[in-house]
Amino acid sequence: MDPCAGVKELNSNFNTISVYPNPCSEYFYIKSSMKEEEGIVVNELGQVVARFEVKEDEAKKIVGLRRGIYFVITNRSRLKIIIGD
């Protein structure tokens, strides 16, 4: 890693997953650019509410979560997702 790397460069190396749509109302998808990625979805209290495994270029649908703010966490990524009305 280049010690003078910009924020954009660091983020592109760090975030290997994408979450969409965000914000959402009933469900969201998780997609990975890695060959295989495992992770968890946690609520604001840090409670694990879902676990997932997703392969490269595959989208995993996450359903059944209540309104609120959640975090999608893998070994290399941490993203915030908002579930609203």
One Martini backbone bead per residue (centre of mass of N, CA, C, O) as a GRO file, in nm:
protein
   85
    1MET     BB    1   0.096   0.036   0.023
    2ASP     BB    2   0.058   0.363  -0.025
    3PRO     BB    3   0.125   0.628   0.196
    4CYS     BB    4  -0.012   0.843  -0.037
    5ALA     BB    5  -0.286   0.759  -0.047
    6GLY     BB    6  -0.596   0.808  -0.117
    7VAL     BB    7  -0.916   0.769  -0.024
    8LYS     BB    8  -1.016   0.631  -0.280
    9GLU     BB    9  -0.802   0.409  -0.286
   10LEU     BB   10  -0.862   0.281  -0.011
   11ASN     BB   11  -1.163   0.216  -0.062
   12SER     BB   12  -1.116   0.026  -0.310
   13ASN     BB   13  -0.956  -0.185  -0.125
   14PHE     BB   14  -1.172  -0.226   0.110
   15ASN     BB   15  -1.434  -0.235  -0.062
   16THR     BB   16  -1.590  -0.555  -0.161
   17ILE     BB   17  -1.879  -0.436  -0.118
   18SER     BB   18  -2.229  -0.410  -0.196
   19VAL     BB   19  -2.523  -0.203  -0.123
   20TYR     BB   20  -2.863  -0.260  -0.239
   21PRO     BB   21  -3.055  -0.044  -0.169
   22ASN     BB   22  -2.965   0.299  -0.039
   23PRO     BB   23  -3.215   0.315   0.085
   24CYS     BB   24  -3.471   0.100   0.228
   25SER     BB   25  -3.767  -0.109   0.305
   26GLU     BB   26  -3.738  -0.455   0.289
   27TYR     BB   27  -3.469  -0.484   0.113
   28PHE     BB   28  -3.138  -0.621   0.027
   29TYR     BB   29  -2.825  -0.624  -0.140
   30ILE     BB   30  -2.534  -0.836  -0.178
   31LYS     BB   31  -2.211  -0.760  -0.325
   32SER     BB   32  -1.915  -0.911  -0.464
   33SER     BB   33  -1.557  -0.891  -0.569
   34MET     BB   34  -1.503  -1.150  -0.450
   35LYS     BB   35  -1.489  -1.483  -0.460
   36GLU     BB   36  -1.538  -1.487  -0.134
   37GLU     BB   37  -1.794  -1.392   0.115
   38GLU     BB   38  -1.824  -1.315   0.459
   39GLY     BB   39  -2.092  -1.218   0.696
   40ILE     BB   40  -2.261  -0.948   0.869
   41VAL     BB   41  -2.556  -0.826   1.038
   42VAL     BB   42  -2.601  -0.529   1.230
   43ASN     BB   43  -2.713  -0.346   1.473
   44GLU     BB   44  -2.695  -0.074   1.687
   45LEU     BB   45  -2.628  -0.295   1.932
   46GLY     BB   46  -2.453  -0.542   1.790
   47GLN     BB   47  -2.651  -0.740   1.674
   48VAL     BB   48  -2.696  -1.030   1.516
   49VAL     BB   49  -2.930  -1.067   1.225
   50ALA     BB   50  -2.717  -1.171   1.000
   51ARG     BB   51  -2.597  -1.408   0.761
   52PHE     BB   52  -2.339  -1.439   0.499
   53GLU     BB   53  -2.284  -1.569   0.157
   54VAL     BB   54  -2.075  -1.457  -0.116
   55LYS     BB   55  -2.016  -1.443  -0.449
   56GLU     BB   56  -1.895  -1.354  -0.726
   57ASP     BB   57  -2.140  -1.173  -0.882
   58GLU     BB   58  -2.339  -1.206  -0.638
   59ALA     BB   59  -2.668  -1.177  -0.505
   60LYS     BB   60  -2.790  -1.107  -0.176
   61LYS     BB   61  -3.090  -1.145  -0.006
   62ILE     BB   62  -3.224  -0.929   0.249
   63VAL     BB   63  -3.469  -1.010   0.499
   64GLY     BB   64  -3.669  -0.913   0.787
   65LEU     BB   65  -3.616  -0.617   0.865
   66ARG     BB   66  -3.630  -0.352   1.049
   67ARG     BB   67  -3.638  -0.048   1.119
   68GLY     BB   68  -3.311   0.106   1.051
   69ILE     BB   69  -2.974   0.059   1.149
   70TYR     BB   70  -2.710  -0.098   0.965
   71PHE     BB   71  -2.435  -0.342   0.944
   72VAL     BB   72  -2.199  -0.443   0.704
   73ILE     BB   73  -1.971  -0.720   0.774
   74THR     BB   74  -1.634  -0.783   0.702
   75ASN     BB   75  -1.299  -0.826   0.681
   76ARG     BB   76  -1.296  -0.556   0.457
   77SER     BB   77  -1.590  -0.443   0.548
   78ARG     BB   78  -1.802  -0.138   0.614
   79LEU     BB   79  -2.157  -0.086   0.608
   80LYS     BB   80  -2.433   0.126   0.575
   81ILE     BB   81  -2.787   0.067   0.649
   82ILE     BB   82  -3.118   0.182   0.556
   83ILE     BB   83  -3.438   0.121   0.708
   84GLY     BB   84  -3.752   0.208   0.599
   85ASP     BB   85  -4.068   0.278   0.451
   0.00000   0.00000   0.00000
